[in-house]
């Protein structure tokens, strides 16, 4: 398969929530897409809905924590012609209701780190040859829980804090290759994972993920190295002016 004139984006966790919203936004913006998620039926439905934008959309189901799945994603990106944008959106919340760290089952905590830390890093490592060719951008999805120290959020939050530091370190290490890395806190949203964090509670007051679209439109219009090494808050009132170093 030869590369088209369209940029190519890989999005994990693309079957619902923020990942689905980003897939729709990028398809409408002229990207070819490679989509991944564990929920394969829902993932294929998303891919089918995006066909009408005219770009290529390929869906590869599977757990991004599996090295074989990551290898398949990068092979597919290479077959499509390269990779301009990698969005590590797939995340694992962990045990629900959220337990205190003093009682956190360590096997569940290891699963959180597998998906939220090791899988994104592994995917970045595998994608770097393609990203170097395109001078591409990596977006790692973080959370305010990475810095909040909220009771019950220690498992998920600490994994996102680790991802933030990985993002900053990688940005410093690979800037000479023309590859950018940013970390983005999308803010509270009305998603299935957010509902999982608050079982039985009404979360209808949270906005839908499309509230973040103005931020993404801005971010993807910037020079890769101008934004690299930064941590952004997509629902902040002034995300560009108020951005902070990772």
N, C-alpha and C positions, 0 to 999 in steps of 0.2 A: 504494500500500500504506500503510495507516494504522498508526501506532505502537500497539503493545499496551501493557499495563501492565508488561511485562517490560523490564528494562534491556537495552541492546544493546551487544555487544562485538565488536570487530574484532581478529582475531588473524592475524598473518602467520607463515609457516612452520608452518602448522597440520596438515600432512599426516603428521607423525611426531614422535617425541621429546617434548620439553617442550611444543611447541605443541599436539600432540594431547592431551597430558595436561591442559593448561589448558582446551582446548575441552571435554573431558569434564567437568571440574570445574565450569566455568561453566554448561554445559547443565544439569547436575544441580542447580545453585544457582539456576536460574530465569531465566537469560539467554537472549535471542535472539542468534544468532551469525551473523557474517559471517566466513568463513574464506578464507584465501589461501595458496597455495604454488605452487612451480614444478611439483611432481609432481602433475599434475591427476587422474590415475586414483586415486592413493592419497588425495588430498584428498577426492574424491567419496565414497570408501569411508568415510572418517572421518565426513563429513556424514551419510551414510546410517545409520551406527551410532548417531548422536545423535538421530535423529528420535523415538525412543521417549520422550524426556524431555518432549515436548509443546511445546517452543518452536520458533520458526522458525529454520532453519539454511540459510544460503545459501553455496555455495562458488563462488569466482571464481578460476580458475587463472591463472597468469601470473607473470612476473618482476617483483617489486616495484621493481626498479631501473628499470623502464620507466614513464615519466610517464603514459602512457595507461592502464596497469594501475592505477596509484594513483588516477587520476581516476575510473576505473570503480568502484573500491572505495568511494570517497567518495560517488559518485552512488548506489550501491546502499545505502549506509548512510542517506543522505537519504531514499531511497524506503522504507526500512524504518521511518523515523520519527525518526532521529537517531543519536547515538552517545554512550555513557556511558563506554566503556573502550576504549582503543587499546593493544594489546600488540604492540610491534615486536620480534618474536622471530626473524624470518628473518635468517640470518647466512651469511656466506661465510668458510670457514676459509682457503682459499687453496691453495697448492701443497702436495702431500703426496708424500713426506715433507717435513716443515717445514724450509725452508732458512734459513740465517743471513741477516740483513738485508744483509750485505756482498755477497751473491750473489742477492738477491731480484729476480726478473724484474719490472720496473716495470709492465708491462702487467697482470700478475697482481695486483700490489699495488693498482693503480687499480681493478680489479674488486672487491677486498676493500672498499675505501673506498666504491665505488658502492653496495654492498649494505649495509654495516654502518654507514655514516655518512650519505651523501647520501639514500639511500632513506628511512630513518626520518625524517630531517628534512623531506624533501619530503612524506611522508605526514602528518606532524604539521601542517605548514603548510596542507595542503589540508583537514585535518580540524578545524582550529581553530574555524571558524564553528559547527560542530555541537557541539564540545566546550564552547564558551562557553555555548551554550544549555542544556546539561545540567549544567554545572559538573563536567565529567568528569575522568578520570584517564588519563594516558599512562604506560605502563610500558615502559621501554627495557631490553632484556636485555643485560647486560654480562658480564664474566668476570674472574676473578682475574688473568688474563693482562694486564689493563689496567694493573695496578700491579706485576706480578711481575718484569718484565724477564727472563723465562725465555728461555734460548737456543732459537732456532728459532721462538719465538712473537711475534717483533717485528712482523710484518705484521698478524696478527690482533689482537694485544694493543694495538698503537698505535691501531688503528681503534676498539677498544672504549674506550680512554682518551679519544679524541676524542668518542665518544658520551656518555661520562660528563660531560664538560665541557659539551657541548650540553644535556644533561639539566639540569644545575645552572643554566646560564644561562637556559634557557627557563623553569624554575621561578621564577626571580627576575623574569623579564620579564612573565609572564602570570598571576601570582598575583592581581593585581587583578581579573582576569576570572573568578576562581573556578575556574580550571583547574589541576590538579596534575600534576607530572611527577616520576617516581622512576626510579632506575636500580637494577637488581637483578642481582647475581651469583648464578646458581642453583647454582654449585658443580659439581664433576666428576660426570658422570652417564654411565650406560651407554646411549649414543646412537650413531647412525650417524656423526654428525660427530666425536664423540670417538674413535670407532674409526678414522676417517679420519686423525686426528692421530697415531695410533699403529698404522700399518699392520703387520699380521702379529702384533701383540701381543695377549695375553689381557687384556681389560678387564672380565672378569666380576666383579672385586672392586668395581667402581664401582656405586653404587646406581642403580636405575631412577628416572626423573624424578618418579614419585609421592612420592619422599622429600621433595619440596619442598611438598607439599600443605598441611601445617600452617601454613607461612609464608603461602601465598596466602590461606588462609582468614582469617588475621589481617589481612593487608594490605587485602583487599577489604572488611573490616568497619570500617575506619577512616575518619575524615573526610578528604576529599581534601587539604585544605590543611594538615592536621595532619601528613601524611606527606610532602608535597611538598618537593622539594629535597634529599632524602636518598638515600643509597646503601645498599642492604641486601645481606646475604649470606644466602640462603635456607636454607643448611644449617648456619649458625652455631648454636651451642648456645643463644644468647640474642640472636636477631636484633633484637628491639625494644630491649632494654636496651643492647646493644652497637652500635647503629646509629651511623654516622658521617656527618657532613656530607659532601656531595659535594665 
